[in-house]
Amino acid sequence: MDRYILTGAAGHVGSTVLKELLHRGDRVRALLLPGQTPPVQGPEYVYGDVRDAGSLQPLFAGMGGATVVHTAAIISIAGRVSDQVRAVNVGGTRNILDLCRQSGIRRLVHVCSSHALPELPRGQVQREIDDYDPDKVRGCYAKTKAEAARDVVAAAKKGLDAVLVLPTGIFGPGDRGGNHLLQMVIQYMQGKLPAYVKGGYDFVDVRDVARGILLAAEKGRTGESYLLNGTYASLRQVLTQVKELCHLKALPELPRFLGQAAVPFVELASRISGHRPLYTAYSLRVLGSNAAYSHEKATRELGYAPRPLTETIQDMVAWLQENL
């Protein structure tokens, strides 16, 4: 029985990793924010906040030799870096790094993001890098994840046994709309999505990400990064499968320039309603970006193998139909 410390246990990735660890019979101590509901029964839960190093002491106490999986983060489609997102994604990671060094953990697996990679011109395949730089990427989430990744790589060079994994756009069962692309699917299923904007991205199943994380914990090389991507698909392809599974009406596809023109109105409606916007100028740019990624390194070194996207969408839709 191996021992694991898990942050972000209530999140989509964190809760999926947690279920996988419990299925294997490992001992898990998992971090929840105060007031969060435990996603499953079985592990030892600790309540704290990655921004508060003192609240994390019970998470690490007596866990020398354990493996830490750090998934806690705030996903944002904002263009500018906010203090809150940076405090969690960067400051929280630094607190975890400090406690890993102090507590004698076996290994840290840091869940980064494909957004931390500088975008290459179209026609080039994006692969892992060694030198993360927030100044070379755009957007709040990308910049904070790149800064945190740079800290993890620096810590590994100084002796901490740490590896990084970089998922792309995460889909799959077990989430009620935590990410914006899944929010779009849910609104479509509920009849609340009037249209969508042309574009696409690389989508990966959350269950494959969880397994990739645990493979990195077991086989990854210290200081190395591993892309955990799946398949590129357009929003039209994704929503067409949802339409067929749910017997919905087809939606009009809008060019991105119309979506860009509507951004001020979308943001105004968001402020009035108090709900987050479905898209921003930054997220529209991402949908038109080069999203050609390769998981060749993770496959070769870890044995990572993502499933077909059609299977992911089918399982996700079935889960949403039962749980929404």
C-alpha positions in Angstrom: 0.0 0.0 0.0 1.5 3.3 -1.1 0.8 6.6 0.6 -0.4 9.7 -1.2 -1.1 13.3 -0.3 -3.7 14.9 -2.7 -4.6 18.6 -3.0 -7.7 19.7 -4.8 -9.6 16.6 -3.9 -13.0 18.1 -4.7 -12.0 19.1 -8.2 -12.7 17.2 -11.4 -9.1 15.9 -11.7 -8.5 15.6 -8.0 -11.6 13.6 -7.3 -10.9 11.3 -10.3 -7.3 10.7 -9.0 -8.8 10.0 -5.6 -11.1 7.4 -6.8 -8.3 5.7 -8.8 -6.1 5.6 -5.7 -8.8 4.2 -3.5 -9.6 1.6 -6.1 -5.9 0.5 -6.0 -6.0 0.3 -2.2 -3.6 3.1 -1.5 -3.7 5.2 1.6 -4.7 8.8 0.8 -4.8 12.0 2.8 -6.7 14.5 0.8 -7.1 18.3 1.1 -10.5 20.0 0.9 -11.3 23.7 1.3 -13.3 24.5 4.5 -17.0 23.7 3.8 -16.4 21.5 0.8 -18.2 18.1 0.7 -16.0 15.0 0.5 -16.4 13.5 -3.0 -16.1 9.9 -1.7 -15.8 8.1 1.5 -12.6 6.3 2.4 -9.6 8.7 2.6 -8.5 10.9 5.5 -9.6 14.4 4.8 -7.9 17.6 5.9 -9.5 21.0 5.6 -7.2 23.8 4.6 -6.2 26.3 1.9 -3.1 26.1 -0.3 -2.7 29.8 0.2 -2.3 29.3 3.9 0.8 27.3 4.7 -0.2 26.9 8.3 -3.4 25.2 7.4 -1.4 22.6 5.3 0.7 21.4 8.2 -1.8 18.6 9.2 -1.9 17.5 5.6 1.8 16.7 5.7 2.3 15.7 9.3 3.7 12.2 9.6 3.6 11.6 5.9 7.3 11.4 5.1 7.9 9.1 2.2 4.5 9.8 0.7 3.8 10.9 -2.9 2.2 14.3 -3.3 -0.2 15.0 -6.2 -0.9 18.7 -6.5 -4.0 19.4 -8.5 -5.4 22.4 -6.6 -5.8 25.4 -8.9 -8.2 28.0 -10.2 -9.1 27.7 -13.9 -9.7 31.1 -15.5 -10.4 32.3 -19.0 -9.6 35.9 -18.1 -7.0 37.8 -20.0 -5.4 39.6 -17.1 -3.8 37.9 -14.1 -5.9 38.4 -10.9 -4.5 38.4 -7.4 -6.7 35.5 -6.4 -5.8 33.2 -9.2 -2.1 34.0 -8.8 -2.3 33.4 -5.0 -3.7 29.9 -5.6 -1.9 28.8 -8.7 1.5 30.3 -7.9 1.5 31.0 -4.1 -0.2 27.7 -3.4 2.3 25.8 -5.4 5.2 27.5 -3.6 3.6 26.5 -0.2 3.4 22.9 -1.4 7.0 22.9 -2.6 8.2 24.2 0.8 6.2 21.6 2.7 7.5 18.8 0.4 11.1 19.9 1.1 10.4 20.1 4.9 8.5 16.8 5.1 10.7 14.4 3.2 8.1 13.4 0.7 9.0 10.7 -1.9 7.9 12.6 -5.0 5.7 15.5 -6.1 3.6 15.3 -9.2 2.6 18.8 -10.2 -0.5 19.1 -12.4 0.3 21.9 -14.8 -1.5 22.6 -18.1 -0.8 22.7 -21.9 -1.6 26.4 -21.7 1.7 26.9 -20.0 3.5 26.1 -23.3 4.2 28.9 -25.6 2.1 28.6 -28.7 3.9 27.5 -31.9 3.0 28.5 -35.4 0.3 26.4 -37.1 1.7 23.3 -38.7 4.1 22.7 -35.8 3.4 20.1 -33.1 3.7 21.3 -29.6 5.8 19.2 -27.2 7.2 19.5 -23.7 9.7 22.2 -22.8 12.3 22.7 -20.1 12.1 26.4 -19.4 8.7 27.8 -18.5 8.2 31.5 -18.9 5.0 33.4 -18.0 6.0 36.2 -20.3 5.8 33.9 -23.3 2.2 32.9 -22.8 -1.1 34.8 -22.8 -3.9 34.8 -20.3 -4.4 34.6 -16.6 -4.4 30.8 -16.3 -1.5 30.3 -18.7 0.7 32.8 -17.0 0.1 31.6 -13.5 0.5 27.9 -14.5 3.8 28.7 -16.3 5.1 30.6 -13.3 4.3 27.8 -11.0 5.8 25.3 -13.4 9.0 27.3 -13.5 9.2 27.1 -9.6 8.7 23.3 -9.7 11.4 22.8 -12.3 13.7 25.0 -10.2 13.0 23.0 -7.1 13.7 19.7 -9.0 17.1 21.1 -10.1 17.8 21.8 -6.4 17.1 18.2 -5.4 13.3 17.8 -5.0 12.0 14.7 -6.7 9.3 16.4 -8.8 7.6 15.7 -12.2 5.1 17.7 -14.1 2.1 16.6 -16.2 0.3 18.9 -18.7 -3.3 18.0 -19.6 -5.1 19.7 -22.5 -8.8 20.4 -22.4 -10.3 18.0 -19.9 -13.6 16.3 -20.6 -15.3 13.3 -19.0 -17.8 12.2 -16.4 -17.8 13.5 -12.9 -18.0 17.3 -13.4 -21.1 19.5 -13.3 -19.6 22.4 -15.2 -16.3 23.2 -13.6 -14.6 24.1 -16.9 -16.1 26.4 -19.5 -16.2 23.9 -22.4 -18.2 21.5 -20.3 -20.4 24.5 -19.3 -21.1 24.9 -23.0 -22.1 21.3 -23.3 -24.4 21.5 -20.3 -26.1 24.6 -21.6 -26.7 22.9 -24.9 -28.2 19.9 -23.2 -30.5 22.2 -21.2 -31.6 24.1 -24.3 -29.8 27.3 -23.1 -27.2 27.6 -25.8 -28.4 29.6 -28.8 -25.2 29.2 -30.9 -21.5 28.4 -30.7 -18.4 30.0 -32.0 -16.2 28.3 -34.6 -13.0 26.7 -33.2 -11.7 23.7 -31.4 -9.1 22.3 -29.1 -7.4 19.1 -27.9 -9.7 17.2 -25.5 -8.6 14.5 -23.1 -10.6 12.2 -20.8 -10.3 13.1 -17.1 -9.8 9.4 -16.3 -6.9 9.2 -18.7 -5.4 12.3 -17.1 -5.8 10.6 -13.6 -4.0 7.5 -14.8 -1.3 9.6 -16.5 -0.7 11.4 -13.2 -0.2 8.1 -11.4 2.0 6.7 -14.1 4.1 9.9 -13.8 4.3 9.3 -10.0 5.7 5.8 -10.7 7.8 6.1 -13.8 8.4 9.8 -14.6 11.9 11.2 -14.6 12.7 13.9 -12.1 12.3 17.4 -13.4 10.6 16.3 -16.6 7.3 17.3 -18.0 4.7 15.1 -19.7 1.9 16.2 -22.0 -1.3 14.3 -21.3 -3.4 15.1 -24.4 -6.1 13.3 -26.3 -7.6 14.2 -29.6 -8.1 17.5 -31.4 -11.8 18.2 -32.2 -13.8 21.2 -33.4 -16.7 22.4 -31.3 -18.9 21.3 -34.2 -17.7 17.7 -33.9 -18.2 17.7 -30.1 -21.7 19.3 -30.2 -22.7 17.1 -33.2 -22.1 14.0 -31.1 -24.0 15.5 -28.1 -26.8 16.4 -30.5 -27.1 12.8 -31.7 -26.8 11.3 -28.2 -29.5 13.7 -26.8 -31.7 14.1 -29.9 -31.2 17.9 -29.9 -31.6 20.4 -32.6 -28.5 21.6 -34.5 -27.1 25.0 -33.5 -25.7 27.7 -35.8 -22.0 28.1 -35.9 -20.8 31.7 -35.6 -17.5 33.0 -37.0 -15.1 34.1 -34.2 -15.2 37.7 -35.2 -18.9 37.8 -34.3 -18.1 36.2 -31.0 -15.4 38.8 -30.4 -17.8 41.6 -31.2 -20.2 40.2 -28.6 -17.7 39.9 -25.8 -18.6 43.3 -24.1 -22.3 42.2 -24.0 -21.4 38.8 -22.7 -19.3 40.3 -19.9 -22.0 42.8 -19.1 -24.6 40.1 -18.8 -22.2 38.1 -16.6 -21.8 41.1 -14.2 -25.6 41.6 -14.0 -26.4 38.0 -13.5 -23.5 37.2 -11.2 -22.6 34.1 -13.3 -19.3 33.6 -15.0 -19.2 34.3 -18.8 -19.3 31.4 -21.2 -16.5 32.9 -23.1 -14.1 35.8 -23.2 -11.8 37.4 -25.8 -9.0 35.2 -24.5 -10.9 32.0 -24.7 -12.0 32.8 -28.2 -8.4 33.3 -29.1 -7.6 29.9 -27.6 -10.3 28.2 -29.7 -8.5 29.5 -32.8 -5.0 28.7 -31.7 -2.6 25.9 -32.7 -3.8 23.0 -30.6 -1.6 20.3 -32.1 0.0 18.4 -29.2 1.9 15.2 -28.9 1.8 12.7 -26.1 4.6 10.6 -27.6 6.9 11.2 -24.7 4.3 10.2 -22.1 3.4 7.1 -24.2 7.1 6.1 -24.6 8.2 6.7 -21.0 5.1 6.2 -18.9 2.8 3.9 -21.0 0.2 6.6 -21.3 -2.6 5.8 -23.8 -5.7 8.0 -24.1 -9.1 6.6 -25.2 -11.1 7.8 -28.2 -12.9 11.1 -27.7 -16.2 9.6 -28.8 -16.1 7.3 -25.8 -15.4 10.2 -23.5 -18.3 12.3 -24.8 -20.6 9.3 -24.6 -19.7 8.6 -21.0 -19.8 12.3 -20.1 -23.3 12.9 -21.6 -24.6 9.7 -19.8 -23.2 10.9 -16.5 -24.6 14.4 -16.9 -28.1 13.0 -17.8 -28.1 11.1 -14.5 -26.6 13.8 -12.3 -27.7 17.2 -13.4 
